[in-house]
Amino acid sequence: MIDDGEELTDEQLERVAEKLLAGWKPVSALTGLDAQELRMAQRLLGRSNSERLATTGRTERFRYRRPVHIIEYYLSGWGWQVDLLENGRRQTFKAELNDGQLRIVLSAIRAKGVPVRRFETEGEKLDRLERERRLEANPTTFKERPKSERFDILYEVMDIRP
């Protein structure tokens, strides 16, 4: 037995630690990873799969599910914002883009085969509803064709009456 006044040696500390941790197993496969390794796991598996893996215990079997990715973009106060929806959970992908940067990002994403759609913000939705209400109230309003010599010739050739 060890007295209270006596200091423990390194060997005694190791034996006590082995006895205490003899039956201990990490809660999940991600237990003990540092922040950089967790980010790598999220990039490899996807955020939703890595969160599921973190909550899955050692006794349960983890089954990888292919994440469903959708890209949504919208105009925010500081420029265009591009969000990634992974299995319905939104996370910011790119922010504060101008029109040229947005075109480049969206064309690269479309080239990879990820669906891209425009997200309608509340302000845009209210503007659209107001526009539709005005058109319903005054159906005689229509969009006029631009006046130009080239279009007049085109309409003449195609026999289109403006």
LINTA-V421557 format. One record per helix or strand of 2 or more residues. SS is the DSSP state (H for helix, E for strand). FROM is the first residue (numbers start at 1). TO is the last residue. If there is no record, write none. Layout:
BEGIN
ss from to
SS FROM TO
SS FROM TO
END
This chain:
BEGIN
ss from to
H 10 20
H 35 45
H 47 55
E 69 76
E 79 86
E 89 97
H 99 111
E 115 118
H 122 137
H 149 158
END
